[in-house]
Amino acid sequence: MASQSARRVLTVGDSISWGYLPHLTKLLEGTATVEHSTGNGGDSANIRKNLDDWAMRSPWDLVHLNCGLHDIKRARPSEDFQVKINDYEANLLDILKRLKAVPNLKLTWATTTPVIDERHKSKRDFDRHNRDVLAYNAVATRIMQDAKVPIVDLYAVVEKAGPERMLINDGVHYTDEGSQILSEPVAALIRKTLST
């Protein structure tokens, strides 16, 4: 494993993780260098497909994961999920299996953040609903707990701080202040996990 000063953390996730990345980088300064996977991680199928390129070809001390916000997209008018919940579960299990096979690699997981349904009524060809966030989070939490992967519950962080205050008008993304609030428990969990 790398020395304390040279520890390397990779975040693999969607635009929410990109939003808190600058704050996370500052908070972990002196503890670890932080990088993000190329582009938007998107849904669990996309992370599964790109996992080798993003996480397996370079030595990382810790990989911080999240996905779900893209998985829960419901196409209009069919209401079909972008990734059905059973496929989401299968994708997460495969991602974990592959990452856990890497010697000395530590993992952390972040739950999917809330959606304000009324704000998010999309002009695009899909919708998102907070009830689906809750359902997919329940699956992911069970999987991570079974695998003993430390979890930062960002859904609960937003609920406590106030979604109306933290989210911008699209009902999904965050103000800079909101991203700062998200970054703090993520940094705390990464620090704790690296120290064990």
QUIURRA-V408316 format. One record per backbone hydrogen bond with DSSP energy under -0.5 kcal/mol. NH is the residue of the N-H (numbers start at 1). CO is the residue of the C=O. If there is no record, write none. Layout:
# QUIURRA-V408316
NH,CO ; NH,CO
This chain:
# QUIURRA-V408316
6,3 ; 7,4 ; 9,33 ; 10,62 ; 11,35 ; 12,64 ; 13,11 ; 17,14 ; 18,14 ; 19,15 ; 20,16 ; 21,17 ; 22,18 ; 24,20 ; 25,21 ; 26,22 ; 27,23 ; 28,24 ; 29,26 ; 31,28 ; 32,28 ; 33,7 ; 35,9 ; 37,11 ; 41,13 ; 47,43 ; 48,44 ; 49,45 ; 50,46 ; 51,47 ; 51,48 ; 54,50 ; 55,51 ; 56,51 ; 56,52 ; 57,52 ; 60,58 ; 61,8 ; 62,8 ; 63,106 ; 64,10 ; 64,62 ; 65,63 ; 65,108 ; 66,12 ; 72,68 ; 73,70 ; 74,127 ; 75,73 ; 75,80 ; 76,125 ; 79,75 ; 82,71 ; 82,73 ; 83,71 ; 88,84 ; 89,85 ; 90,86 ; 91,87 ; 92,88 ; 93,89 ; 94,90 ; 95,91 ; 96,92 ; 97,93 ; 98,94 ; 99,95 ; 100,96 ; 101,97 ; 102,99 ; 103,101 ; 105,102 ; 106,61 ; 108,63 ; 109,150 ; 110,65 ; 111,152 ; 116,171 ; 117,115 ; 119,116 ; 120,116 ; 121,117 ; 127,74 ; 132,129 ; 133,129 ; 134,130 ; 135,131 ; 136,132 ; 137,133 ; 138,134 ; 139,135 ; 140,136 ; 141,137 ; 142,138 ; 143,139 ; 144,140 ; 145,141 ; 146,142 ; 147,143 ; 148,145 ; 149,144 ; 150,107 ; 150,148 ; 152,109 ; 153,151 ; 154,152 ; 157,153 ; 158,154 ; 159,155 ; 160,156 ; 161,157 ; 162,158 ; 165,162 ; 166,162 ; 167,163 ; 168,173 ; 171,168 ; 175,166 ; 179,175 ; 180,176 ; 181,177 ; 182,178 ; 183,179 ; 184,180 ; 185,181 ; 186,182 ; 187,183 ; 188,184 ; 189,185 ; 190,186 ; 191,187 ; 192,188 ; 193,189 ; 194,190 ; 195,191 ; 196,192 ; 196,193
